């Protein structure tokens, strides 16, 4: 049986690079209730994740709407920019 790229396991270092986070953030995500991130699988003392689970999490995350706190950062369509005002002496 040939393994596809989705069937491989990735470690913490590769996952940190992929998600642009650190170990603490990953831990907080997968220990929250309900978990906001796939839980790791342990091989001895190593934490490993199936790449297919991470890809599914990424796809789900892209489909979710932006949280309200980030909506203010999203530009509105057709919004005119305010003209620059000059400072008066």
C-alpha positions as CSV (number, residue, x, y, z in Angstrom):
1,X,0.0,0.0,0.0
2,X,1.5,3.3,-1.0
3,X,1.1,6.2,1.4
4,X,-0.3,9.5,0.2
5,X,0.9,12.8,1.6
6,X,-2.3,13.1,3.7
7,X,-1.5,9.8,5.5
8,X,1.7,11.0,7.1
9,X,2.2,12.1,10.7
10,X,3.6,15.5,11.5
11,X,5.4,16.5,14.7
12,X,5.1,19.6,16.9
13,X,7.9,21.5,15.1
14,X,6.3,21.1,11.7
15,X,2.9,21.9,13.1
16,X,4.2,25.1,14.7
17,X,5.5,26.2,11.4
18,X,2.4,25.3,9.5
19,X,0.0,27.1,11.9
20,X,2.5,30.0,12.8
21,X,1.9,29.3,16.5
22,X,3.9,27.9,19.4
23,X,3.5,24.8,21.6
24,X,1.5,26.7,24.3
25,X,-1.1,27.9,21.8
26,X,-1.5,24.4,20.3
27,X,-1.9,22.9,23.7
28,X,-4.5,25.5,24.7
29,X,-6.4,24.8,21.4
30,X,-6.6,21.1,21.8
31,X,-7.3,21.0,25.6
32,X,-10.1,23.5,25.4
33,X,-13.7,22.3,25.7
34,X,-14.9,21.7,23.1
35,X,-11.5,21.2,21.4
36,X,-10.8,23.9,18.8
37,X,-8.0,21.8,17.2
38,X,-7.4,18.1,16.5
39,X,-6.0,16.3,19.5
40,X,-2.5,14.7,19.1
41,X,-1.7,11.0,19.0
42,X,1.1,9.8,21.1
43,X,3.9,7.6,20.0
44,X,5.8,7.0,23.2
45,X,6.3,10.6,24.5
46,X,6.1,12.3,21.1
47,X,3.0,14.2,20.1
48,X,2.0,13.6,16.5
49,X,-0.9,14.7,14.3
50,X,-2.2,13.1,11.2
51,X,-1.8,15.5,8.3
52,X,-5.3,14.7,7.0
53,X,-6.8,15.9,10.3
54,X,-4.9,19.1,10.1
55,X,-5.9,19.7,6.5
56,X,-9.6,19.1,7.5
57,X,-9.2,21.6,10.4
58,X,-7.7,24.2,8.0
59,X,-10.5,23.7,5.5
60,X,-13.2,24.1,8.2
61,X,-11.4,27.2,9.6
62,X,-11.5,28.8,6.1
63,X,-15.3,28.2,5.8
64,X,-16.1,29.8,9.2
65,X,-17.0,33.5,9.2
66,X,-14.6,35.9,10.7
67,X,-15.2,36.6,14.4
68,X,-16.9,39.9,15.2
69,X,-13.7,41.3,16.7
70,X,-12.1,41.0,13.2
71,X,-15.0,42.3,11.2
72,X,-14.0,45.9,11.9
73,X,-10.7,45.2,10.0
74,X,-12.4,43.9,6.9
75,X,-12.8,46.7,4.3
76,X,-16.4,47.5,3.2
77,X,-17.3,47.4,-0.5
78,X,-17.7,50.8,-2.1
79,X,-16.5,52.7,1.0
80,X,-14.9,55.9,0.1
81,X,-11.8,56.9,2.0
82,X,-12.0,60.0,4.0
83,X,-10.0,62.9,2.5
84,X,-6.7,63.7,4.3
85,X,-7.1,66.9,6.4
86,X,-4.3,69.3,6.9
87,X,-3.2,70.3,10.3
88,X,-3.9,73.9,11.2
89,X,-1.2,75.9,12.9
